Amino acid sequence: MSKKILVVEDEEINLIIVEHVLSSMGFIVDKASNGEEAIAYARATAYDLILMDIEMPIMDGIQATKAIRKMPNGRHIPIIALTAHSVPEKIKQINNAGMNGFLVKPFDDAKAVQVVNQYLK
């Protein structure tokens, strides 16, 4: 059975790139463009992994992750932050929100594949 991944990203080009990479690996990919959409998707579907942008309009990835972690089905989903900032303050925010790791944007396909595979073992 194919693994389901939710990609939450407000930049359309990033969504297209990530979806292409993951789909070519055989994953089922859903896309959301903000944190509110991510929460709605997470309520409706059991995901194996969520890739969550940190800075988005409407609701950011930190708030969305905290809300997903409060859901019974959201406690154990690996959530990987997508961020342009890897400064210690941002990493602390990511960890405090309950995220499992992060990818720094722009990232290369090989690194994204490595991180996805790491959390989908």
C-alpha positions as CSV (number, residue, x, y, z in Angstrom):
1,M,0.0,0.0,0.0
2,S,1.3,3.4,-0.9
3,K,2.2,5.8,1.9
4,K,0.2,9.1,2.2
5,I,2.0,12.3,2.6
6,L,0.6,15.8,3.2
7,V,2.7,18.7,1.8
8,V,1.8,22.1,3.3
9,E,3.4,24.9,1.5
10,D,2.1,28.4,0.4
11,E,4.5,28.7,-2.6
12,E,3.0,27.0,-5.6
13,I,6.3,26.2,-7.3
14,N,7.6,24.5,-4.1
15,L,4.4,22.4,-4.0
16,I,4.8,21.4,-7.6
17,I,8.4,20.3,-7.1
18,V,7.8,18.4,-3.9
19,E,4.7,16.7,-5.3
20,H,6.6,15.6,-8.4
21,V,9.5,14.2,-6.4
22,L,7.2,12.3,-4.0
23,S,4.8,11.1,-6.6
24,S,7.6,9.7,-8.7
25,M,8.6,7.7,-5.7
26,G,5.2,6.2,-5.5
27,F,3.7,8.2,-2.6
28,I,0.2,9.5,-2.6
29,V,0.5,13.3,-2.1
30,D,-2.1,15.7,-0.8
31,K,-1.4,19.5,-0.9
32,A,-2.4,22.3,1.4
33,S,-1.4,25.9,1.1
34,N,-1.8,27.0,4.8
35,G,-2.1,25.7,8.3
36,E,-5.9,25.8,8.5
37,E,-6.1,23.6,5.4
38,A,-3.4,21.2,6.9
39,I,-5.5,20.8,10.0
40,A,-8.6,20.0,8.0
41,Y,-6.7,17.4,5.9
42,A,-5.2,15.8,9.0
43,R,-8.7,15.5,10.5
44,A,-10.0,13.8,7.4
45,T,-7.1,11.5,6.4
46,A,-4.6,9.3,8.1
47,Y,-1.2,10.5,6.8
48,D,2.1,8.6,7.2
49,L,4.1,11.9,7.0
50,I,3.5,15.7,6.9
51,L,5.9,18.1,5.3
52,M,5.0,21.5,6.9
53,D,6.2,24.9,5.8
54,I,6.8,27.2,8.8
55,E,5.9,30.6,7.4
56,M,2.5,30.8,5.7
57,P,-0.4,33.2,5.6
58,I,-3.6,32.5,7.5
59,M,-2.0,30.0,10.0
60,D,1.7,29.2,10.2
61,G,3.2,25.7,10.4
62,I,4.0,26.0,14.1
63,Q,0.4,26.7,15.1
64,A,-0.8,24.0,12.7
65,T,1.6,21.4,14.1
66,K,0.5,22.2,17.7
67,A,-3.2,21.8,16.7
68,I,-2.5,18.5,14.8
69,R,-0.5,17.1,17.8
70,K,-3.7,17.6,19.9
71,M,-5.7,15.3,17.6
72,P,-5.9,11.6,18.5
73,N,-4.7,10.6,15.1
74,G,-2.1,13.4,14.9
75,R,0.1,12.6,17.9
76,H,2.4,10.1,16.1
77,I,2.5,11.4,12.6
78,P,6.1,12.4,11.7
79,I,5.9,16.2,10.9
80,I,8.9,17.6,9.1
81,A,9.4,21.4,9.0
82,L,10.1,23.1,5.7
83,T,12.0,26.3,6.5
84,A,14.3,28.8,4.9
85,H,15.9,29.5,8.3
86,S,18.0,27.1,10.3
87,V,19.1,29.5,13.0
88,P,19.0,28.1,16.6
89,E,15.9,30.2,17.5
90,K,13.9,28.7,14.6
91,I,15.1,25.1,15.4
92,K,13.9,25.6,19.0
93,Q,10.5,26.7,17.7
94,I,10.3,23.7,15.4
95,N,11.2,21.3,18.3
96,N,8.9,23.0,20.8
97,A,6.0,22.7,18.3
98,G,6.4,18.9,18.3
99,M,8.0,18.6,14.8
100,N,10.3,15.6,14.2
101,G,12.9,17.3,12.0
102,F,13.4,19.9,9.3
103,L,14.5,20.5,5.8
104,V,16.1,23.8,4.9
105,K,14.7,25.4,1.7
106,P,15.7,25.4,-1.0
107,F,16.6,21.8,-0.6
108,D,17.8,19.3,-3.2
109,D,15.8,16.3,-4.2
110,A,18.3,13.8,-2.7
111,K,18.1,15.4,0.7
112,A,14.3,15.5,0.6
113,V,14.2,11.8,-0.4
114,Q,16.6,10.9,2.4
115,V,14.5,12.7,5.1
116,V,11.2,11.2,3.8
117,N,12.6,7.7,3.8
118,Q,14.1,8.2,7.2
119,Y,10.7,8.9,8.7
120,L,8.7,6.3,6.7
121,K,10.8,3.3,7.7
